[in-house]
Amino acid sequence: MTEYHVATDHLGPDTGEVTTTYLGTCTQEHADEVRAIAGLPDTERWLKENPRQAGSFLVLRDDGDLDVYVPTDASEFRVYEPDPAPKSGVTNMPTVESDGPGPVKMPAIVGPGANDNMGVTPDLPRGAATGPAYVSGVTKFGDQSIGGSMDYPGNPARAVWHTTESPAGASYFTSVAAYLIRVASEPQVIYDPVSDKLGQFGPLTQSARALQNDGSRRTNREGKVCIQVEVLGRAATPWTNGFDPADKPNFRKLIAAMRAHGIPDVWPAGKPKATAAEVAKTTRNRTTWQSKGGHFSHGQVPGNSHWDPGAINIDIVPGKAPADTGGDSGGSPSSTSTYTVRKGDTLSSIAKAHGTTTAKLVSLNGLKDPDHLSVGQKLKLPAVKPAAQYEPFPGAEFFHGGRHSPIITAMGRRLVAEGCGRYNSGPGPDWTNADRESYRAWQQKLGYTGDDADGIPGKTSWDKLRVPNV
């Protein structure tokens, strides 16, 4: 019968470094008993198979440690040193076998991290966004050397959401972190929605290694940044159920860091699916993934097979999704919106401003007396379908001081082309007063007056500007 090496991985509470204690060997009978106990419904220990080493398994403990079981005859665990440099001189796809320059053999029971310490590049990688490398107050796990510079920093910034398929809660925060280090699948960020604990395995400005490559294209290194978050929880029971961001300051800091990197509050591939079967029916669209900035689920990334994080609430994450197209289109499908009636509005003026008719508004809203509107009244607007080659509206909250995004550059160029540019230099990727004044000129060109011409993009004026995809 098979024998197993047994060890325990422990993450230091202050340093976040992995200490591995070798405990000797055990029999197949003992290993089977451990598996059975971890499978009981009321146990506080949870079994995780090692996806990189056949026959090996790990046990998440509620005290934060991780128990490791490796067959004595198992093949050595092979991990890859992080490549600090981006792939250069390519026009399509880099031809490498994995996210690293070559394999390093790892003894079956040596803690991961011992053979992949290349050090963290002290400077921001080429093309890095201007957002923070670390979220304020975050717990740092491991040696912080999980990746390197992005291969395609000219593509938009994005975030990818995963679930750990484990229990949530502070007692499992470090054991799940130890598991991710052990199997060499670290994201940049780990988050527990119950305790609001937040950890990082590496800087947000460098790549992670929680995604599979899409052929030879390194999905971990797509975009200006690709911030990956492993959330403690299970896809089948979305972690956003009952989750209130108002009570979670670390979550809010994480979202703020993403925005500072230029990640817009949108879900380009649509809402995450609720089941593995739904994900299996959809296409993980390469065009959408490579060309659109915003939030993605693990189940929407080309080359990957997982369906997590489940049907999380994208109003919380947060973001806005186009109408559900199953991820088969890179364009922006139809979506409805509402308009709040202001003083002096008439139904005809609202219809004209939104490219529709009074009859359509009467029908859509069931208005009994279209001549009498109340200030503050909400009116549904007809669906608008921007052309697929144009950048979807990222939301008015996207445009604020500190925002850095290629979308702003593309917008500025369109404003200049429309004769509305008010730039002394540029336009560039940073949102400035010149962008606001230029957009105000565009709004005035469309007929907006007073407070409506405030220089902050709205969906109707944005769609009419036709900003090319970036």
N, C-alpha and C positions, 0 to 999 in steps of 0.2 A: 504494500500500500504506500501511497505517497506520503512523504514527510514535508513539513513546512518550516521555513525560517519564520520566526516571530519577532517583531520589534514594535516599539511605540514611538511615534513622532510627537514631539512636544514643541509648541511655539512659545517662546519666552514672552511673558506679559509686557515686558519693557522694551526688549530689543526686536521682537517679532521674528527672530531667527529660529531655524529649525534645529532641534537637538534630537538625534535618534538614539534610542537605547535598545541594544540587541538583547533579546531575552532567551535565545536558544532555539531549539526545534521542538515541534509537536507532531503528533500522529494525525493521520487522516481522520480517525475517530474524534479526536478533540476538535479539529477544524470543522467537522460536520456538526458537532454540538454547538460551536460558536455561531455557525450559520443559522442553525435552528433557533437559538435564543434570539438572535438579531431579527429573525423573522416573526417573532411573536407580536401580536397587535398592541400589547401594553408595555413593551420593552422600551427602555430609554437608550438602547443602542441600535444603530441602523447600519445595515449592510450596503456597501458600495463595491461593485466589481471594478477591478482595475482595467480600463479600456485599452491599455498599452502593453499588458503582460498577461498572456493567457494563463488561467488557473489562479491568478493572484486575486485577493480580495482585501478590502479594508473595512474597518468598523468605526463609524463615527461615535464618539463617546460624549455623553452630556457634561463631562468635566472639562471638555476642550481638547483632550488628547485624541490621537488617531492610532488605532491598532492596525498593524500591517501583517498580512499572511502571504508568503511567497513560496510556492513549491520548490523544494531543493533542486529539482531538475529543470526548473523553468529557464527559458532563454533569458539572457541578460537584458535588463531594461535599457533601451537605447533612447537617449534624448539628444537634442540638438543645441549646440551653443547658439545663443542669440547673435544674429548678424547685425552689428551696429550701423551698417551702411545700407542705404537704399540701393535697389538695382538701377543701374543707369545704362544708357545707350540702347534702350529697347523701345520699339515702336508699338508693340502689341502686348505680348505676355512674356515675362521673364522665364527662362528655361532652367528652373531649379526643381529639385525633387521635394523640397520641403522648406519651411521657414527657417533656414539656417544653412551654413556653409558645409556642414558635414557631421556625421554621427559621432557621438562619444559614448563608449560603453560605460554602463553604470552597474556596479555590483548590485545584486538583488536587494540588499538590505541597507545600502548607504543612502542617507537622506538626499533627496533631489536638491539641487542647488550647489552641491559640491563640485560638479563638473560643468556648470554652465555660468560661472561667474566671470563675465567679460567686463564688468564695471558699467556704471551708468555714464553715458556721454555727458560731460559737464555743460556743454552748450546746447541750446535748442537745436533739434535736427533741421536740416535744410528744408525750408518751406513751412516750418512749423507755424501754427496759429499763435496769436498773442495771449491766449488764455493761460491760466495757471497750470503748472506741472503737477501740483498736489492740492487737494482740497484742504482747507484750513482745519487743523485738528485731527486729521485722519490717522488711523493706525496703520503703520507700515509693516508689511509682512515679507519675510524672505530677504534676499539681497538686492531687490529692486532692479534686477538686470534681466528682464524677461524679453526684451525686444530691442528695436532700433528705429531708424528713420523710416518715413513712409515712402513707398515706391511711387505713389501717384499723388504727391502733395498738391497738384493742381486741380484735383477733383474735390468736390464739396466735402465739408466736415460732416461726420455722422456718428451716431451712437447705436450700439447693438445691445439688446436686452436678452439675458438668459435667465433660467432658473436652475438651481442646484439639484433639484429633485431630491430634496432632503427635508428634514424638519427645519422650522424657523425658530428663532429665539436666541437670546444671548449665550445660552449654554452651548450651542452648536456653532457659534460664530468662528471660533478658532479651530475647531476640529474640521469644519468644512474648508477653511483656509488651508489647513495642513494637507487635506486631501487634494486640493487643486494644485498645490506645490508638488506633492508626491507624484501625481500623474502628469505633471508638466503641461497643464492646460489653464494657466493663470490668465484671467482677464486683467485689465488695469485695476478694476474696482470690484469689491465684494460688499454687499449691503444686506443688513438684516432689517426687514420692515417692522418687526415686532419691537426690538429694542432701539432701533434707529442707529445701530452701530455701523460704522463705515470704515472700510480698510482699503489699502492700495498695495498691489504687488509690484507696481512700476509707475513711472510718470505718465500723465495723460498725454504728453507730447510725443511719446514713443509708442510703438506697436505692442499689442498683447499677443497671446497665442491660444486663445479659446476657440478660434474658428479653424475649420478645415480649409485647405486651399481649394480654389475652383480650378481644377486642372493644375496648371503651373502658375496661375495668377494668385498671388498671396493676398487673400481676403483680409487678413489681419492688418495689412498695410495699404488698404484702399482709402484714398481721401487725404485731406489736409490733416485731420485726426480721425481715428476710428476708436472711440471710447467704448469699451465693452464692460458691461456690468453684470455680474452674477448675483442674483437676488436669492436669498434663502427662501425656499418654498417649492411648490410643485405646480406644474403647468395645468394640471387637472383642476386645481382649486386656486384661481388667480389671487396673487398676493395683494392686489389692490382692493379686494373685497373688505369693506370696513376700514380701509386705510384713509387717514386724514392727514394730508401734508402739513396742515397748520400745527399739528402736534409733533412734527418730525423736522427739527432744524437741520440735521445732517442731510436729509433728503433734499431739502430746499437748497442747501449749499452745493450739493452735487448738480442739481439742475442749473443753478446759477453758473457753475463752472463750465457746463456744457454750452450754455448760451454765450459765455465769454469766448469760447473757441469758435463761435460762428455757427453752431448747430441750431437750425431753425426748429420751431415747435410744430413740426409736421411729420406725418408718416407717409412717405412717398409710395410705398407698396401697399398701403391700406391698413386696416386694423388687423392686429395679430389674430390668428385663427384659434378657435376654441378646442379643436381636437386634432389628433395626428391624422385622422382620415381626411379632414378638410385641407390640411397642409399638403397631403399627398396628391390632392386633385388640382393643385395650383402650380403655376410655373414660377420658379425663383428667377425673376427676370434680371438678366445681366445688365441691360441698358439702364433700367431703373436703379439698380444697385450702384453701378459705376458713375452715373451722371447726376444723381439726385442727393442732396443733402437732407439730413433730418434723422428721425428715429426709425430703426428697423428691429424686427424680432429675429431671433436666431433662425426661426423657421422661414425667413424671407431671404436668407443669404445664399447665393448660388454656390454649389459645391458642397453644401452641408445637408445633413439628413435629419437633424433634430427638429422638433416642432415647438419647443418652448419659446416664449414663457406662458403660452395660453392666452386666453381672451382677457388680457389686462385692460383696465379702464384708461383709455388714452386721454381722457380729460385730466387725469391725475398725473400721468407720467411726465410731462404733458405733451399734447400734440394735437394736430388736426389731420384727419385722413380724408382722402378723396373717397367718393362713393366706391363701394367694394367691387373690384374687378377681378379678384382672385390673383392679383399680382401679375396679370398677363399683359399689361400695357404699361408703357413708360409715360403715357400722357396723363392729364388731369381730368378725370371724368366729371360729370355734372354734379353740382352740389347746390343745395338751397341755402339761403341766408335770410336774415330778418333786418328790418329797418325800423328805427325808433323815430316816431313822428316828432318833429320839432315845430316851434312856433312859426307860423306863416306858411307851413307846408300845405299844399293841396294835393289831391290824388294825382292830378295831371302833372304837377311838377315832379312828384316822386317817380311817376312812370317814365317821364322824359329822362330824368337823371340816371335811371337804371335800365334804360333801353327796352322798355316794355310798354304795355298799353294799360289804360285805366280799366278796360274790360277784364284784362287778365288779372289785375290786382283785385278787382271786385270778386271775381270767381274764386281765386286762390284763397282769399280771406273771408269769403262769405259775408261781404259788407252789405248791410241793409240800407244804409244811407251814406253813399260815397261822398256826399258834400259836407259831411260833418265828421272830422277827424279830431281826436283828442291828443293833446301834447303828452308824449310818453307812451302812446299806443304803439304796440308792436305789430308790424305788418310783415307777412311772409313775402319774399321776393322769388320770382321764377328762377329755376335752375339756370346757371350759366356754365357753358362748356368752353373753356379756353382751348385754343389750338394746342395739339400735343407737343409742338416744338417750343412752346413758351414755358417760362418758369411759373409754377403755381404760386398764388399769393401766400406768403409765409406768415401772415398775421400782423396786425398793426403793432403788437408788442415786440415784434422782431426789430423794429427800427428805433434804436435808442443809442445814446452815447456809449462807446466802448464796443459796439457791435462791429465785428470784422468778418467780412464774407465776400466771396466773388460775386454773389448775387447783387450786392450794392454797386460793384464796378459795372456789371452788365446793365443795371438800372440807369446808372449815370450816363452811360454811353447812349442809351435810348433817349434819355432826356435831351442830351446834346443834339442828337439827330432830329428831334422834334422842335429844335430851336428854343428849348427851355433851359439850357445849361447856364448855370450861374457860378461856374467854377473859375478860380484864378489859376488852378493847376488840377490835374486829374481829369476825370474822376478816378477814385481809387476804392479799395475794399473797406475803408473805415467810414462809418456813418458820421457825417459832419454837418455843421450848419449850412455849408454850401449845398449838400445833398437836399436838405430840407427846403432851402430857398428854391432850388431847381425844381423840386417836386411841387412846391407851391405854384410855381409858374405853369406847370403842367395842369394842375387842378384848375387854375384860372383859365387856361386855354380850353378846358372842357366845359367851362361855364360855371364853375363853383365860385361862390362869393362868401365873404364874411368868415365865420368860424368853419365853414366847410372846406375852405382853402387854407388848411392849417399846416400843409407841408408834410403831413404824416400819411403814407399810402393807405388807401382803403381798397377793398377788393374790386369794386367796380372800376375805379380809375386805373388800378394796377392791370386788370385784364385788358383794358383798352391800350395801355402802354406797350404790351406785347414784348416783355423782356425775354430774350432768348434763354434757353436752358444753359446752365453752367455746370 
